[in-house]
Every structure is written in C-alpha cells, then in structure tokens.
C-alpha cells in the first residue's frame, strides 16, 4: 500500500470513535488572513472534491476537481466547511482503491495564491490560509539579470485542538511527524511548460544561458509547499485527523528568451535509433519512458552523428527509481563514445541526499499535487533537473546518462523532458 495512505488509514482506525453513517455531516474549521496578517472577512470560497486512484503513476491525468459547496468567511475571517461522512470514505471500485480529496483555494491577488488540498477523518481544523508576498523582482547584475525574492513562509501553526502524530522506530524510540518546512522553489516556464526547477538557491538567482537554451515566452516564479498530519481528539465526540498539502505561489514575471541552441537538438535518441527523439526535440512535455520505449530503460542518450567537443549536459525532469537505503551513494553518470562500442566516463555526481525520517515529505512525496493554477510542484528528490559541466572532455559522437545504485546495478528511469548537449 502507498506509505502515505497506509499511515492515514491507521490514523482513522486508531482515532475512530462511534461509527458515523454516510449521510452524517462532519466539519472542517478554517481561517483566512490577508497578506498583512489581518482577518479576511466576507471572502467567498468554493470547496472542491475529487476521487482518484491511491497509487497514481507518472503520466496519469491530473485529478478532476468538481465544486462541492461554497462558504463565506465571517467577520474574523473564519469559516466552517460541512461535508458528508460518506464523501470522505475510501472507495473500492472493482478491487481498486480510490480516495476522496478536497481542495480549497484563495482567489489570486496580483498573481499570488495559496491553496490547501486535504483528506479528513471526522471533524478537523485546517491550516490557516495566508497569502505570501515573495517580493519577486528582476534585478540587473554585472553578469546579467537575476531573480530576487524573499524567504519562504513558515510552516503552518498547529491549532490548539490538534495533536501531533509520532513515528515509532524499531529501536523503541519515537519522534514527532511535524509539517515539513516550506522551501523556496524557483521555476522557469516556457509557454506554461516547466523549463527549469531548482531548490535551495539564494536570492538573487541568475539562470545561466544554457538553462534558458533557446526557449521563448519565458516566465519566472517562486513556489513553496508544506505537507502535514494533525490528529484531533475532542471531548465527547469522535476523534479525527487531517492530512494536507498546502502551497504558496508567487506571481510570474517575464524573462528574456534564451539564445543558446544545443547541438543535440533534433538528434536521434538512444536507445530509440533514427526515429524522432522526444527528449531532443525542444518540446518540454515530459516523456513517460516505459510507455514510449515499451519497457523500463536503465539509460538514455543521444547520437550526435558526428564528433562534437562538448562542455555541458543539461537534464530536465529525469525521474529515477530511488535506492531508499543509501540514496546519497547513488551516482549519476555521463558517458561518451566515438563508436557506440567503447565508452568513457565524462562526468559523475551524487544528486541525491539522505532525508531524516522526521521529514514527512521523504515518505509522502507521492501525494498528488492538486494545484489549480500551475504545473504540479513535484519536489521529490528523485526528479532531477541537473546542470552537468564536462571538464576537458574529448570529442564524442554519442552520450548516455544513467544512475548507478549502491548495489552496482543501474536505476530504472521513468520520465524525461529534455536532454540537451552543448559545445
């Protein structure tokens, strides 16, 4: 079972009180604040609902949310959502499990937005919806334009009525499962397709020319999210719990188009052969590799059809099956060849890092990102956007990329948007 969902099911079993009937109402309490922190009274909100498979996979269509109810905040910015018990219960359709999920989004203000997606068991409180001003700006520097932005918002404050879930280790120790700390994620987009994504950067951040490539209609924005669980045990009533994904997004600002065309543009892909290659075509649509190739590949590459002296490899949206034991020891390898027979190692790096067990995101990165405004914010560390320099690399005709795991085998590759090679 999906680890995220299994914990939530256990929460329901552990906290369950008197049985409710499907037609019984249950409630979610919330609050909306304005950007300055003051209450936001009289705001009309639409609660939406969707039902999706528990085990979503790459390439699945985004969830289709439908309006469920409407609510207006009171003078203190508070609101109460009423739903039916049966509309929150796990469904079983022909032995396939489906989960209902709700979404509540604030209207965009100057392009800035905040929303929460959640699953609930009985009566709960939601994290406070509070827009965040990223102070997004384009600033000129000696080496070119850079993106300036403020620090991300803090994790949502736990309601007084909520309790924290605890993770029990095999050695008998335990630790709290706190909401994940929001981190700024810088994104470049071209025609609403994800061109580049990077976490852990300092402001101001200047994208290199090869990251922009030759894409047009470029925009920049910053986003952040938190993922959490809270339990509730009111006196004289059923116990409940809520699991939530909450996200903040900045406005988008225009960025100059790229002017650097990769030498790999339009080249045949490996292992495709001469047919048109979807990861060298300049189209940022993610390619589901097993669907396209007929099997799960362990490597992807490019045939330049002539010797080229390369200086850089840019990888966009490569999803990798992860070695969960020691991810920090997995190595991404770039190899080159003149003839496709003899291969030489041109670069290697360790793109993964260990995550503490107390990081709720490390276990729940399969949560469906239910954004109403943007492309999904996929921040799991096995989705790679990498800028790989090639130092003193000899001329090669073919380049291949793979991930070597701790057991010596190559990881399965699931998805790729673009693989670009530059001289």
C-alpha positions in Angstrom: 0.0 0.0 0.0 1.1 3.6 -0.6 3.0 4.5 2.6 1.3 7.9 2.8 -2.1 6.4 2.6 -1.3 3.5 4.9 -0.5 5.9 7.8 -3.7 7.9 7.1 -5.7 4.6 7.2 -4.1 3.7 10.5 -4.9 7.2 11.8 -8.6 6.6 11.0 -8.6 3.2 12.8 -6.7 4.4 15.8 -8.7 7.6 16.3 -12.1 6.3 15.3 -14.9 6.7 17.9 -18.6 6.0 17.5 -19.5 4.9 14.0 -20.9 7.5 11.7 -23.3 6.9 8.9 -22.6 8.0 5.3 -25.3 10.7 5.5 -23.9 12.2 8.7 -22.3 15.7 8.5 -18.7 16.3 9.6 -16.9 19.6 9.7 -13.6 21.3 8.8 -12.8 24.6 10.5 -10.5 27.2 9.0 -9.4 30.7 8.8 -8.3 33.2 6.1 -5.9 36.1 6.6 -4.9 38.9 4.3 -1.3 39.4 3.2 -0.7 41.8 6.2 -1.9 39.1 8.6 -5.3 40.7 9.4 -8.5 38.7 9.1 -10.1 38.5 5.7 -13.9 38.8 6.2 -16.6 38.3 3.6 -14.5 36.2 1.3 -16.4 33.7 -0.8 -14.7 30.3 -1.2 -15.5 27.2 -3.2 -14.8 23.8 -1.7 -13.9 21.2 -4.4 -13.7 17.4 -4.3 -12.1 14.7 -6.4 -11.8 10.9 -6.3 -8.6 9.5 -7.6 -6.7 6.2 -7.5 -4.5 5.7 -4.5 -1.4 4.7 -6.4 -1.0 7.3 -9.1 1.8 6.8 -11.6 3.7 9.2 -13.9 1.7 10.2 -16.9 -1.7 9.9 -15.1 -4.0 12.8 -15.9 -4.4 15.4 -13.2 -7.3 14.9 -10.8 -10.6 16.4 -12.0 -12.0 18.5 -9.1 -15.7 19.4 -9.0 -17.4 22.1 -7.0 -18.7 20.6 -3.8 -20.0 23.6 -1.7 -19.5 27.3 -1.0 -18.7 29.2 2.1 -18.1 32.8 3.1 -15.7 33.9 5.9 -17.2 35.7 8.9 -16.0 39.0 10.4 -13.0 37.3 11.9 -12.0 35.6 8.7 -13.2 32.2 9.9 -15.3 29.6 8.1 -16.8 26.1 8.6 -17.0 23.5 5.9 -19.7 20.9 6.1 -19.3 17.6 4.2 -21.0 14.2 4.4 -19.2 11.4 6.1 -19.7 9.2 3.0 -17.9 11.7 0.8 -14.7 11.3 2.8 -14.6 7.5 2.9 -12.2 5.3 1.0 -13.9 3.8 -2.1 -13.4 0.3 -3.6 -14.3 0.1 -7.3 -13.8 -3.4 -8.6 -11.0 -4.1 -6.1 -9.2 -0.8 -7.0 -9.0 1.7 -4.1 -9.9 5.3 -4.7 -9.6 8.1 -2.2 -11.8 11.3 -2.0 -9.8 14.5 -1.5 -10.9 18.1 -1.1 -9.3 21.4 -2.2 -9.8 25.0 -1.1 -8.0 27.8 -2.9 -7.9 31.6 -2.3 -8.5 33.8 -5.3 -5.3 35.1 -6.9 -4.2 38.5 -5.7 -1.7 40.1 -8.1 -0.8 36.6 -9.3 0.0 35.4 -5.8 -2.0 32.4 -4.5 -2.5 30.0 -1.6 -4.4 26.7 -1.5 -4.7 23.6 0.5 -5.6 20.0 -0.5 -6.7 17.6 2.2 -8.1 14.3 3.3 -10.1 14.2 6.6 -11.3 11.8 9.1 -14.2 13.2 11.1 -14.1 16.8 12.4 -10.8 18.7 11.9 -9.2 22.1 11.7 -7.3 23.2 8.6 -4.1 25.2 8.4 -4.7 28.9 8.1 -4.8 30.2 4.5 -2.5 33.2 4.4 -1.1 34.7 1.1 2.6 35.2 0.9 4.3 38.2 -0.7 7.5 36.9 -2.3 8.6 40.5 -3.3 9.5 39.0 -6.7 11.6 41.2 -8.9 14.1 41.1 -11.8 17.3 42.8 -10.9 20.2 43.7 -13.1 23.7 42.4 -12.1 27.1 42.7 -13.9 26.6 39.2 -15.3 23.0 39.7 -16.4 19.5 39.7 -15.0 18.8 37.8 -11.7 15.6 36.9 -9.9 15.2 38.4 -6.4 12.7 37.0 -3.9 12.1 36.9 -0.1 12.4 33.9 2.2 9.5 31.3 2.1 6.7 31.4 4.6 6.9 29.4 7.9 5.3 26.1 8.4 1.6 26.4 9.4 0.9 26.9 13.1 -0.7 23.9 14.7 -4.2 24.6 16.0 -4.6 24.3 19.9 -7.0 21.5 19.4 -4.7 19.4 17.2 -2.2 16.8 18.3 1.0 15.6 16.5 1.4 12.1 15.2 4.5 10.2 16.2 6.8 7.9 14.2 7.9 4.8 16.2 11.3 3.4 15.3 12.3 -0.2 15.5 14.6 0.5 18.5 11.6 1.8 20.5 12.3 5.5 20.1 9.9 7.9 18.5 9.8 11.3 17.0 7.0 13.8 16.0 5.8 14.0 12.5 5.8 17.7 12.1 4.7 19.6 8.9 7.5 19.9 6.5 9.3 23.3 6.4 8.5 25.2 3.2 11.4 25.7 0.9 11.6 28.2 -2.0 11.4 26.5 -5.4 12.5 28.7 -8.3 10.8 27.8 -11.6 11.3 29.0 -15.2 8.4 28.3 -17.6 8.0 28.5 -21.3 4.5 28.5 -22.6 3.3 27.1 -19.3 5.7 24.2 -19.6 8.3 23.7 -16.9 11.7 24.7 -18.3 13.8 24.6 -15.1 13.3 24.0 -11.4 15.7 24.5 -8.6 15.5 24.3 -4.8 17.9 25.6 -2.2 19.0 28.7 -4.1 19.8 32.0 -2.6 18.3 35.3 -3.7 19.2 36.8 -6.1 19.5 33.8 -8.5 20.7 34.2 -12.1 19.9 31.5 -14.6 22.8 30.5 -16.9 22.3 30.9 -20.7 22.3 27.1 -21.2 19.4 26.7 -18.7 17.3 29.0 -20.8 18.5 27.3 -24.0 16.6 28.8 -27.0 13.2 28.7 -25.4 10.8 31.6 -25.8 7.9 33.1 -23.8 9.9 32.6 -20.6 8.5 33.5 -17.2 9.9 33.1 -13.7 8.1 32.4 -10.4 8.7 31.0 -6.9 6.7 28.5 -5.1 6.7 26.6 -1.8 4.7 23.9 0.0 4.2 22.1 3.2 2.9 18.6 3.9 1.5 17.6 7.3 -0.8 15.5 9.5 -2.7 16.5 12.6 -4.9 14.5 14.9 -7.9 15.7 16.8 -9.5 14.2 20.0 -12.4 16.4 21.2 -14.1 15.5 24.4 -17.5 13.7 23.9 -17.0 13.4 20.2 -15.3 11.2 17.6 -11.6 11.6 17.1 -10.4 12.6 13.7 -7.4 13.6 11.6 -6.4 15.6 8.6 -3.6 15.1 6.1 -2.8 18.2 4.0 -0.7 19.6 1.2 -0.6 23.4 1.3 1.1 25.6 -1.3 2.0 29.2 -1.9 2.8 30.6 -5.4 4.2 33.9 -6.5 3.1 35.9 -9.5 5.0 35.2 -12.7 7.3 37.8 -14.2 8.5 37.8 -17.8 12.1 36.8 -18.6 14.3 37.2 -21.7 14.1 34.4 -24.2 17.1 32.1 -24.4 19.5 32.3 -27.4 21.7 29.2 -27.0 20.7 26.2 -29.2 22.1 22.8 -28.1 24.0 20.7 -30.6 21.7 17.8 -29.6 18.5 19.5 -31.0 16.8 17.0 -33.3 19.5 14.4 -32.9 18.4 10.7 -32.7 18.0 9.4 -29.2 19.4 6.3 -27.5 18.0 3.6 -27.4 15.5 4.9 -30.0 17.6 4.9 -33.1 16.7 7.0 -36.2 13.1 7.8 -35.3 12.3 11.3 -33.9 13.5 11.6 -30.3 11.1 13.3 -27.8 13.9 14.3 -25.5 15.9 16.3 -28.1 13.0 18.0 -29.9 12.8 21.2 -27.8 9.4 20.2 -26.5 9.3 20.3 -22.7 6.4 17.9 -22.4 7.5 15.1 -20.1 8.1 11.7 -21.8 6.9 8.6 -19.9 9.8 6.4 -20.8 8.4 2.9 -20.4 5.3 3.9 -22.4 7.4 5.3 -25.2 10.1 2.6 -25.3 8.0 -0.4 -24.4 10.0 -1.2 -21.3 11.7 0.5 -18.3 15.0 1.8 -19.5 18.2 1.9 -17.4 19.8 4.6 -19.5 19.0 7.3 -22.1 21.2 9.1 -24.5 21.8 11.0 -27.8 23.6 10.2 -31.0 25.1 13.4 -32.4 26.1 11.6 -35.7 29.3 13.5 -35.7 32.2 14.1 -33.3 31.5 17.1 -31.0 33.6 18.6 -28.3 31.0 19.0 -25.5 31.2 21.3 -22.5 27.9 20.7 -20.7 24.9 18.4 -20.3 21.5 19.8 -19.1 19.0 17.3 -17.8 15.4 18.4 -17.4 12.8 16.4 -15.5 14.5 13.0 -15.2 12.6 10.8 -12.8 14.6 8.0 -11.3 13.7 4.9 -9.3 15.4 5.5 -6.0 17.6 3.3 -3.8 16.0 4.0 -0.5 18.7 2.5 1.7 21.6 4.9 0.8 20.4 7.4 -1.7 23.4 9.6 -1.0 25.7 6.9 -2.6 23.8 6.7 -5.9 25.7 8.3 -8.7 24.5 9.9 -11.9 27.0 9.1 -14.7 27.5 10.7 -18.1 29.5 8.6 -20.6 30.6 9.4 -24.1 31.7 7.3 -27.1 33.1 7.7 -30.6 31.6 4.5 -32.0 28.9 3.2 -29.5 31.2 0.3 -28.5 33.9 1.8 -26.2 32.5 4.2 -23.6 34.4 6.7 -21.4 33.2 8.4 -18.2 32.9 12.1 -18.8 31.2 13.2 -15.5 29.6 11.9 -12.4 27.9 13.4 -9.5 25.7 12.5 -6.5 22.4 14.3 -6.9 20.6 12.6 -4.0 20.9 13.2 -0.3 19.7 11.4 2.8 16.5 12.7 4.3 15.7 12.4 8.1 12.9 10.1 8.9 11.2 13.0 10.7 10.9 14.8 7.3 7.3 14.0 6.4 8.0 14.8 2.7 10.5 12.0 2.5 7.7 9.5 2.9 4.8 11.2 1.3 6.3 12.5 -2.0 3.6 10.5 -3.9 0.9 13.0 -2.8 -1.0 14.1 -5.9 -0.2 17.8 -6.4 -3.6 19.3 -6.9 -2.6 22.8 -8.0 -5.5 24.9 -9.5 -3.0 27.4 -11.0 0.2 25.8 -12.3 2.0 22.7 -13.4 2.3 20.3 -10.5 5.0 21.2 -8.0 7.0 18.0 -7.9 9.8 18.3 -5.4 10.7 14.7 -4.6 14.5 14.4 -4.9 14.4 11.6 -7.5 13.0 14.1 -10.1 16.2 15.7 -11.4 17.0 19.0 -13.0 20.7 19.0 -13.4 23.4 21.2 -15.0 26.4 18.9 -15.5 29.7 20.5 -16.6 32.1 18.4 -18.7 35.7 19.3 -17.9 38.3 18.5 -20.6 36.0 16.0 -22.2 37.4 14.6 -25.5 35.2 14.8 -28.7 32.5 12.2 -28.8 29.6 11.2 -31.1 27.3 9.5 -28.5 26.4 10.4 -25.0 24.5 8.3 -22.5 23.2 9.0 -19.0 22.4 6.5 -16.2 22.2 6.3 -12.4 24.4 3.7 -10.7 22.9 2.5 -7.4 24.7 1.2 -4.3 24.2 -2.4 -5.3 26.0 -1.8 -8.6 23.0 -2.0 -10.9 21.6 0.9 -12.8 18.4 2.5 -11.6 15.2 2.4 -13.7 14.4 5.7 -15.5 10.7 6.6 -15.5 10.4 10.0 -17.1 12.4 12.7 -19.0 11.5 16.1 -20.5 14.7 17.1 -22.4 18.4 16.0 -22.6 20.5 18.9 -24.0 24.1 18.8 -25.0 26.2 22.0 -25.5 29.6 22.6 -27.1 
